[in-house]
Each structure stands twice: as structure tokens, then as C-alpha cells.
């Protein structure tokens, strides 16, 4: 089905690349994070809700087409369709049907409910290409509500101490999920770094309900930010922008925070374990639900996951890609 070409996964019979890391004549994109949606290709096809995010990334002159979830499209001798991945707004799994049977490329996905995007849909297939960002048994997520309550309590504790609460999180997906989840706990406005504002606006235009947001530009200089909640990208840490916040406590929200050594290494005051990727139990459950007899793991802990699957009787291997998962840029999550 796929050739592992220099520019990415190439389906010759369909004439398309999937999430190419190079330049392609036709790129099918599973979602708008920077490790999966890279500039330079001649034309892009994605799930319909992802179009505004890709348009902001690539500009108004790039050819970007959107296909509604579940609608089939014939490309060459392949029939493709997008199905919700639950990872972020517009994220999709790609189903491909042809002579070799049905393949599904998962992109990045999660199984936990998320008010900012369509929920994950299990898709039956013969071969499943799965992410493995957190493909080790140590990675098991607590319910989202538990994590959000803990974050809210930490914010209140900092308010009582006269501190701002700075939450470092990924710019596209995680920031909007936090703003949506916190609507169940407060109606306060949240300060956000200017880098986050464009994607937040896209989510609002898509009808996602989130807390009101302001940037530091909206606040008079010299005004105390004690007690405020501030969302910032990882790249803002240690920059002059931070000096405007005054005294603060900081935290990082990511599945990476499950590992104590990573928390110590990153030296945040707090780590909140909330990921937009599937944990170990969800990866195994998803693979079982697909009914796939062959599984290819990619980006993350691919080899341990594939080895576990082989030990349990599946034909499983590793597919090498340039995708990064949650270890990537400010945008990934």
C-alpha cells in the first residue's frame, strides 16, 4: 500500500502522500500540528474542520480542500475517507480501501472525551498504522475532570499567596482544551500569550465554547497580575515577556508529566498529566477494536508497542517516520 519515500508515506496507486515531511504533489493531512502539516506541497486534502487551521498555517493562496468526515473519495484505484481521531479540532484517521484490503492511518488520536473536537471513531481495517507516543505501560491517564480540578485548586492556592499561575501548554489543541474544560469551574477571563490567540480564534469560529481570553496588550502596564491564570507556550519560558507577570508559580500540562524524572528535569513547580494522545490501555483497546491482523507502530515508543503486540500473536512492526508526537514543538500535543 505505502512506499516509505524520502518525502514521507507515499501511496503510488492513489497518487498521494500522507502527512509528508517533505514536499509532495498531493498531501493528505491528518491534522494541523506542525509535525504532520508541513509547508511546500502543491495541494492539501484534510478533514473539513481542519481547513481553517491549515489556512492560517499555509496562507490564503495554498490549495487546501476539506472533506467531511465519513464521505468517500476515489483517488486513483483507492477509496479514502476521514474519520474522527479525537486528538484536536479537525483531527482525522485516514481510511484507505483498495486491492490490498482496508488500511487505516491513525495520525495522532486520543480516546478521552474532549469538548473541542469530534470524538474518536473506531474504524475496522486489515492493517492499522498507529501512533505510539505513549506506548509504554507506565502511561495511564487519570480522568480529565480529576486533572482539571487539581489545576483549579492549584490556581486558587496561588491566588491566596498573591501569585499568578502560569500554565505552559501546547499552542494548538491543549490550550483550547483547557479553556473549554475550565468553563465548568469558572467564568473568569484567562490571560494568554499572543502566540495562542490565532488558534483560539479559529476554535471560537468553529463554535467551541471556551473561557474569555485576553493578552497582556489588553492590560495596562504595571497592573498586578496576582491571582490570574496565564496560558503560555513552552517557547515563552525565560523570555522578557515573562517579566511582566510579576511573581508567579508555573506548571506544565502534558502526558510527559507522568514520569517523575521528566518533571524534575523540566523544573516546573507543578506537572499536570493531561494528554491529547492515547495512553497505553487506550492504544491496546483501539488496536483490538480495529480487528486489524497487521499493526504498524510509528512515532513514540513504537518498538516496545510492536514487541508487546507480537508477543500476543499479532503481526506487528515499526514504520519509521519524521512525526514527533508530544515530544515535538509548541504546537504538538
N, C-alpha and C positions, 0 to 999 in steps of 0.2 A: 504493500500500500504506500509506504513512505520511503523516500531516499533521504538519508542523513546528509544533505548537501551542505556546502560551505556557508550558505546564507540561512540555513535552517531546515526544518522538516518540509520536504517537497513531495507533493502528490502529482506525479507526472500525468496520470490518466485524467486528473481533474484540472491540471494546469494552475495549481495554486500552492503557496507556502502557508504554513500555519505559524503564526507569531514569529515571523523571521527575525533573526538578529542581524541580518544583512539587508541588502536591497533586493526587492522582488518585483516582478511584473504585476502579480496579484497577491496581496497579503490578506489572509483571513485571520482576524484578530479576536482572541477570546475575551480580552478585557483591556482597559485603558491604562494599566500600570506600565511604567516605563521599560521594564524588562521584557514585556510581551508586545508592546506597541511602540515600535521604533520608527523614526522618520526615514524618508527616502524612497519608499516603494511607490510604484506608479499608481496603484489603486488599492483601496482597502474595503473589506467587507466585514461587518460586525453585526452583533445583535442590535436591534433598533434603539434600545435605551442607551447604548454606549456611544451613539453618534455625537451628541453634544460634547462629551468629554474628549473624544478623539479630535473633534473640530477645534477645540481650544488648544489641544496639543500641536496639531499639524497646520492649522491656519485655514482660511476660507477657500483657498484655491486648490487644495488637495482633493482628489476624487475619493469620497467616502460614501459607501452605500450601507443602509441598515436593513436587516431582515427581521421581521417579527419572530419571536420565539415559536418554535414548532412548525414554521412554514417551510416546506421542502423547496430546494432549488437544485436544478440539474446543472452540473459543471462537467463538461466532457462526458465520460461514462460513469460519473459518480453523482449520487444524490446526497446533498448535505442538508442539515438543519441545525439551528441553535437551540439549546435547552438551558434553563437557568442553572447557574453554578453556585449562587448564594454567597459569592465572595465579596461583591461590591456592586454598585449600580451598573447594570448592563453586562455583568459578567456572564459568560456562557461556556457550556460544554459544546463541542462540535461533534455531531453525529455524521458519519460518512458511510454510505452504503454502496457496495459495488461487487465485482466478481469475487473478491476475497472475503465477502461477508460484511458484517457491520463492525466498524471501529468507532470508538469514542475517544476524543482528545479532551481531557477534563479541564485543561487550563488550571487555574487555582480555584479551590472550592472550599466551602465550609457547610456544616450541617446545622449549626445553631441558628435559631430564628434571628432575623435582622430586619428592623423596620425600614431600612434604607434601600432594600433591593428585593427582587423576587427570590423566593426560597428555592433551595436545591431540589432538582428533579432527578430521580434515579432513571437511568436510560439503559435498557438491556442491550447487550452487544456481545460480539465474539472476542474482540480484542479491546482492552481498556488501557489507555495511556494515562496514568495517574500521577499527580504531583505527590511529593513525599517530603515537603518542607519540614514536617514534624513527624517523620516516620520512625520514631523510636518509642518504646513502651512508657518512657518517663513522661511523655507529653499527653496529659489528660486535663481537659478544661473543666473548671467549675462552671455552674450555671451563670449566664450573663448577669442576671439580677443580683446574684451574690457579689460579683465583682463591682458592679455599679454602686451598690450600697456601701461597699468598703471605700470606694473612691469618694463618694459623697461624705462619708464620715471623716475621712482624712481632710477633705476640703473644710469641713466645719471646725475640726481641730485647729487647722492653720488660721482660720478666721479668728478664733478665740485667742490665738497667740499673736495676732496682728501681722500675719504673713500672707502674701499672695501664694496661690497654689498653681505651680507651673506644670502642666502635663505635656510631656513630649510624646508625639504620636505621628503616625504617617499622614501625609497631606491629603491623599485621596482615598477615601474609604473609611479609615479608622476615625479621623476627626469627625466626619459626618455621622458615623455610628454613635460616637459618644454624645454628640449634640442631640441626637434623636432619643437615645436611651435615657438621658438626663431629664427629658421633658416629664418623666414620671415622678421626678423628685423636686423640681424647682421650676420657676418661671423667670429666674434671673438671667440677665444677659451675660454672655461669656466673651471675654477678650480673645481674639485670635490674631496670630501673626498674619501679615498681609499676604504671604505666600499661599495661605489657605483659602483666602477669600474667593478666588475664581471658581474653584471646585465646589465650595459651599453654595455658591450662587447657582451652579448647574443642578445640584441636588434640589435646591428650593424650586427651581423652574420645573423639575420633574415631579413636584408635588410632595416631596419628603418633608414631614413636619419635624422641625428642629428648634432648639432654643435660639433666641435672638443673639446676634453676634455683633461685636464692634472691634475695631482695630485701635491701636494706640494713637493713630492720627485723629481719631474721633474724641480723644480725651485731652484736656488741657495739660500742658507740661507742668510738672510739679505737684499734680494731684496724686494723693496717696492711692496705691492700688492694693492696700492691705485688705484681705478678705476676698479678693477677686479670684476667679478661676480663669486661667490663661492656657490656651492651647497653642503649641508651637512645634514646628518641625525640628527634627534632630539637628539640622544644619544651623539652627539659631543658637545652639548651646555655646556659650563662651563668646558671643558676638557683642558689639556695643548695644544692640537692641535690648539685650537682657538688662543692661544697667538701668533702664527706665522703669524696671519693675520694682525696684527697691528691695526690701528684704523678702525672701521667698523660700519655700520648700519645693523641691522638684520630684517628679515621678516620670516613669516611662511605662507606657501601656503597650504590651506586646506578648505574644506567646513565648518569646525568648526569655521572659522573666520567670518562667517556670524553673530554670536552672539557677541554683543559688550562686554558683561561681560566676555566671554571667551578670547577675545582679551586682555582685561585689566589684567585678571588673568595670562595669559601666558607672559605678559610684553615684547612682541616684539615691535620693532619700527613701523613695518607695518604688516598688515594682508592682504593677497590676497585670495579672495574666489574663489578657483578653486578645484573642487572635481571630483573624479573618481567614484562617486556614483550618482544615480538618485536623483533629487530634488523632492519636493512634487508634482508639476504638472506632472513631468515625471513618478512618481510612479503611479499616478491615471490614466494617459493616457495608460501606459503599461498594467495595470490590465484590463482596458476596452478592449484593443486590443486583449488580450488573449481569450476573450469570456468566461473566467472561471466562473462557477457558485459557486465555493468554493475557498476561498483565505485564506492561512495561512501565517501570517507575522512573521518574525524572525529577530533577532539581530538588535538592534537600538530602535526606538520608535514604537515597534510592537503593543502595546496595543492601543495607540491613532489612529494608522492607521486602525487597525481592527475595532475599535469602529466607526470610520468615515464610513467605508465600510458597516457595519451593519446598520447604520442609513440611508444608501442609498440603502438598500434592498438586499445586498449580504450576503451570508453565509460566515462569516469571523471569524477567530480565531487567536490564537497565538501559535506558535510552539517554545518551548524553546530549545536553542542550546548554544554551547560554542563559537560561532563565535562572533567577536568583531566589525567588520566594521571599521570605521575611527578612533575610539577611541583606537585602538589596538597598535601594536608595530610600530617600524620604517618602517616596510615593508608594512603596510596596507594603503590603500588609497581609 
